[in-house]
Amino acid sequence: MSFHRTTSFSLTLALLALTLFSCQPNGPKSDNKTAQNNTPTTAKSDWWKEAVVYQIYPRSFQDSDGDGLGDFKGSISRLDYVKNLGVDMVWLNPVYASPNKDNGYDISDYQNIMKEFGTMEDFDRLLNGFHERKIKVFMDLVVNHCSNEHEWFKSASASRESPYYNYFHWWPAENGKPPYRWSIFDEKGDAWEYNKATNSYYLHYFSDYQPDLNWENPKLREEIYKMMRFWLDKGIDGFRLDAIAFCSKDTNWPPLPEQYKGNWGMYYANGPHLHEYMQEMNREVFSKYNIATVAEALGDVEGVMKFVDPERKELNMAYSFEAIDFGYLPKEYKMPDPKGYDLVAWKKIYEKWTNAFETKGWGTMYLANHDQPRMLTRWGNDSPEFRDVSSKMLTTFVLSMRGTPYYYYGDEIGMNNIKFDKVEEYNDIELLTNYAQVKAKGGDLKRFLEGMKISSRDNGRTPMQWDNTLNSGFSTGAPWLKVNPNYTTVNVAAQQNDPASNLNYFRKMIQLRKNTPALIHGDWELIDAENPDVFAYLRTLDGKKVAVFLNFKAKQSTVRTDLDLTKAKVLLGNYTDPSATVTLRPYEALVLEL
Ligand code: TEU
């Protein structure tokens, strides 16, 4: 008896201590601190496998103060909207202090908030608001590089004696010109930038405003882990690790291997210590929290598997680029092939990636994000006749594949590319760099801008279309990027109460995924793989079979299959009167229980 009393007394004390410890004056209480189960597993209980992720680009979601830029107070006013979508997790694009040369992907202070978005208190309220609605939050973390306005870089670039000099990669000028390295956002395409004060060159794989951090320095890594713990202790539920595949470098800077010429990103993405660092990060940080992590991972199936193979104890998920980068003409800046894309070849890419994670690891599924154009324009058909059905068809695709779906804000109402005519209308550093390069080479600028109408990143960054009032209800001031003029008809208010709308279709499709374990965990197998018009597959779990037929063309198309549809039940379709058939109307989507 007395033993029990003592035990319960100490338990009460322990609980009290724990409560006091985890109560932060400004922040929400951390609820992510259960130790991560690191045993190799493909267990069905890993919550992030069953989650639907909704990506919010806060700069374009909702403005509250009329400065034309989205902010936290604005996002807070839309919490119930997000809740009512039925999503489980939100990915927030970077919200840290930043001079915004690359819209937050150039961080000047990792533990502070971008002033345009609000304060840390506002962030805490937003995080709390999501948690109260049982929605988890992923932070986007950019640690391959920081901003040239970060205190570390300011100090490092002032003197070689700075304690932060070795937080970056330098090439001393007395050794001559540095060995060539390619930069994605540099007009000259040169990743080394000369710095007078230190008489050395610093490395930047992105723009010269984004110096690469030196991961080879253990002190830098420890700083990063400490900063990650700061956010996790606040209670955030995971990280999307931006450009993380680039963090390890071969600091002997050998000449680029011949096979990577023209595809240098792939070479940079597989540095010699990359996976040691990921394992260290897991040991030092991730393993201590019940969170989810996703890498922006370039590379082939084997390379990406290394991030997500549970036995390696690195990250949970990764997304890759092969399918999303498909269908562009080679040797041009994302110029879509005017002949369209080859659906059979595209399906094979999905087959390869989906099967790769069948027994080990876990995949992701997305058709758009802040680095991509709108999925409706790129992969569907945004003409007035087909925008509605083709948008719903793509939503069906994203939410019926194996792998955690990442769905981009605005796609649920069928937002499409704005297709700017003039370069002055764009904001994106990538486009402006590429434009300057084409111009410098005397290239065809008109052709470049035509291609950008389909592929530029700004197409996916225009403000959310809430209603048909001024600036789509996004802001009372001039928006930082133009609102798509079709907001007068394509908006949330117009779709909210219409049961046949895109928005309500998205909600239904989420519920269907949640109520149909075969859509989440089931085997995945292509049906009629060589069909040039239809993307069809079968999901099977414990004897339960669900077939998904997606017509990707603006014409009637037929699925060739031996599957018996006589007893099939339509679980969902994007036309008002769907029936279980192999003959599909333009862009028709059918989810059938067999
Ligand atoms: O993107 C990393 C990356 O590799 C990009 O170059 C990507 O391939 C490109 O945007 C496609 O057009 C991440 C972020 O997602 C992106 O927004 C940033 O601009 C970039 O890192 C630099 O931080």
Residues whose N, C-alpha, C, O or C-beta is under 5 A from the ligand:
A	BS01	TEU	D102 Y105 I184 F206 D242 A243 D371
